């Protein structure tokens, strides 16, 4: 599932994000959402979130149990 819709993302959710510094390479960072930073219901490049470890980026992929 992609991270373009705000309604699909909530605190505690495990996600892969793209950090600003990794936009060119597309390298993903995995973590748990601490808070949502994008207020819009939809964003074409992904909803911006802060992870529990403090890193900020746009959600590229939502991790769910079906992925394993």
C-alpha positions in Angstrom: 0.0 0.0 0.0 1.4 3.4 -0.8 1.4 6.3 1.6 -0.5 9.0 -0.4 -3.7 9.0 1.6 -3.7 10.4 5.1 -6.6 8.2 6.2 -4.4 5.1 5.8 -1.6 6.4 8.1 -1.7 6.7 11.9 0.7 6.7 14.9 2.3 3.3 15.6 2.0 2.2 12.0 5.2 0.6 10.5 6.2 2.4 7.2 9.1 2.9 4.8 9.8 6.6 4.2 12.1 8.5 1.9 14.2 11.1 3.7 14.8 14.4 2.0 18.5 13.5 1.6 17.6 10.2 0.0 15.2 11.5 -2.6 17.6 11.1 -5.5 18.7 7.6 -4.6 15.3 6.4 -3.4 16.8 4.8 -0.4 14.1 3.8 2.1 14.1 4.1 5.9 11.9 1.9 8.0 10.3 2.9 11.2 7.1 3.5 13.2 5.0 6.7 12.8 5.1 9.1 15.7 3.0 11.8 14.1 1.7 13.0 10.8 3.0 16.3 9.5 0.9 16.6 6.3 -2.5 18.1 7.0 -3.9 17.4 3.5 -6.0 14.3 2.9 -3.8 13.3 -0.1 -0.3 14.1 -1.3 1.1 12.8 -4.6 4.6 12.2 -3.3 3.5 10.7 0.0 2.2 11.9 3.4 5.0 13.5 5.4 5.5 11.9 8.9 7.9 11.9 11.8 9.1 8.5 12.9 9.5 7.5 16.6 13.3 8.0 16.3 12.7 11.6 15.1 13.5 11.2 11.4 11.1 13.0 9.0 10.2 11.9 5.5 7.4 11.0 3.1 5.7 7.6 3.3 6.7 5.5 0.3 5.2 2.2 1.5 3.0 1.0 4.4 4.2 -2.3 6.0 1.5 -4.7 6.9 1.5 -8.3 8.0 0.6 -9.6 4.6 4.0 -8.4 3.3 5.8 -11.1 5.3 
